């Protein structure tokens, strides 16, 4: 199908037209008649420069793709990229600032993603992205592309490697960062691996 004039979507079976009377104009924070502002926060500098730069690139790629298809109901997406500098205080500061200018967060990725979650919940701002900490993963405003409740972890890879290397998984070691984002995921992964026969003979948490 071909999108009608003013359509926000194009492609076979996805054509839509603007609602009667237009798209409503400036209807919310970050929304005007022709733009929707989104925000993303990732670790771009600090002690480990570029640690999660891929997350911001992915978010920018999505926005560019959506805009190449005409945007959404006559509005082009605009992405504001922020750097948390591998610092929890910076993450919260950027969250608070973006909540005043963006409709939602998209693709944020940080070891300290729990730092601003309470602020997002208070403001009622949708947070579309994968959570590393329990606070974000369990948040009512988080919409994850890979939903996972705290205390769970996918066991498929452990089953696969257990079958391929049955002797190796009888003596496994692991190291993980001693911060909520890394520790929680590591302990969940260890539990999942142990549930399918892996044996951890050594594990240690270290400071970032």
N, C-alpha and C positions, 0 to 999 in steps of 0.2 A: 504494500500500500504506500501511497505517497502522502506525506504529511500536508495537511491543509495550511493555508497562509496563517502565520502566527503560531503554528504548532510548536510545542516544546520537544516533541519526540519524532524521530523518523525511523524508517525501516519497515520491513514486512510485518504486518500485524500489530504495529505499535503506534500508528498514527493517532494523534489526539489533537483536539482544537481547544482554543482558549474558551473558558466559560463565558456565557452571555454577559456582556458588559465589561469584559476584560478580566485581568487576573487579580484585581483588587488593590493594586498599587502597593504602597508601604503598609504592610499588615502586621509586622512584628519587628523585633530587634534584628537587624541585619538583613531585612527584606525591603527592597524598593520595587518599583514597578518593572524594573529591568535587570535587577541583580539580586542574588542571594549570597550573603557573606558567610563563609564557614571558616573555622579555625583549626589548626593542628599544632600540637606541641611534641617535639622530639628532642633527643640529645644530639646536638650538632657540634658543640664545642665543649670546653672543659678538659678534665684530665684525660678523656678518651675522645678526641675530636672525631666527629662523623660516626659515632657509635651506632646511632639509629637513623642516620640520614636517609636510608632506604625507605623508611616509613613516610617521610615527607615527600620523597620522590614519587612514591606510589600514590599518595593522596593527590599530588599535582597532576599525575598522569590521568587519574580518574576524572578530575575536574576538566582537564583539557579534552578528554574523550567525550564527556557529557556535553560540553560546550560545542564540540564539533558536530554534535547531533542536534543542535539548536537550543540547548539548555533545558529548562523545565518551565513549561507554560509561559514562554516569552521572557523568562529571566535567565541570564547567564550566571554561572556560579563563579564566585570569587573566593580564593583561598588565602588566608593570612597565616603564614608559617612563623612559629615562634620556637626559640631555643631555650631549653631548661638548664643548659650548661652543666648537666649531671649534678643538679642541686635541687633538693626538695623544696626549698624556699622559693627558688626561681620558678619551679613548676607551678606552685600555688599562685604566685604573683601573675604569671602569664595566664593562668586559668581565670583569675578574677578579672583581668583586663579584657580577655576575649569575651567573657560573658556579657560585657557591656556593648559589644559590637558585632557579635556573630550569632546566627540563628542556632548553630549546632557545632560540635567538634567532630572532625572526621579524621580517622586514622592516626590519632595520637599514639605515641609509643615511647614509654619511659620506665626506667627502673623505679621511679618515684611517682607512678601514676595515681597513688592513693592520696597524694598531698592536696590535690584540688577537688577531690570527688565530693566532699561535703558542700563545697561552694556551688558545684554544678547542680547538685540535688536541690539546694536551697533556691537556686534560680530557675530550676525546672528545665535545664538545657539538655537536649539529647546529646549523648556521647557515643558516636558510632566508631567502634574500634575494639581491638583485642586487649583485654585487661591482663596485666601481669600480677597485680596484687589482689587479694581477696576483697578489699574494699571496693575496687573498681568492678571486678567480676560479678560481685553480688549487688551492685548498685541498681536501683530501679530505673535510672536514666541511661544505663549502659546497654547498647545494642551491639552485640558482638558478632562478627562473621564466623566465629568459632566458639559458640557458647559452651562454657564448662563450669560446673559448680565447684566450689572449693572442696577439696578432699577427693577429687576425681582426676583421672588422667587416662588418656587413650592407651590401651594395652596392646594394640595391633603390632607395633614395631617390636615390642618385647617378645611377643609370640613368634614373630617371624625370625628374629635373630636367635631365639632360643632353639628353634628347630634347626637352623643352619649351623649353629655353634653350641651344641648342647653341653660340652665340657667347659667352654669358656665362661658361660653365664653362671657357673657354680662358684666363681671367685671374682667378684666385680668390685671396683673402687669408684668413688665419685667425689668431686669437689664442687662446691657451689658458693656463691656470694652470700654473706651473712646479712642480707637485707630482705624485707618481706617479699619483694617481687621474686627474687631468686630462691629463697629458702622455701617458700610455700610450694612453688612449682616443683622444686627438687624433691621435697618430701612426698608429694603426691606421686611423682614419677617413680620414686623408689618403692612406694607401696604397691603401685600397679605392677612393677617388674617382679616384686617378690610374690605377688599373687599368682604369677604364671611360672614360678620356679626359679627365678634369679636369686642369687645369694650375694649380699653385699658384705664383704669382709673388712672394708675400710670406707669411711666417709668423713668428710671434714668441711666445715664452713670457714670461709676466710673473709677478711674485710676487703671491700671494694678497692 
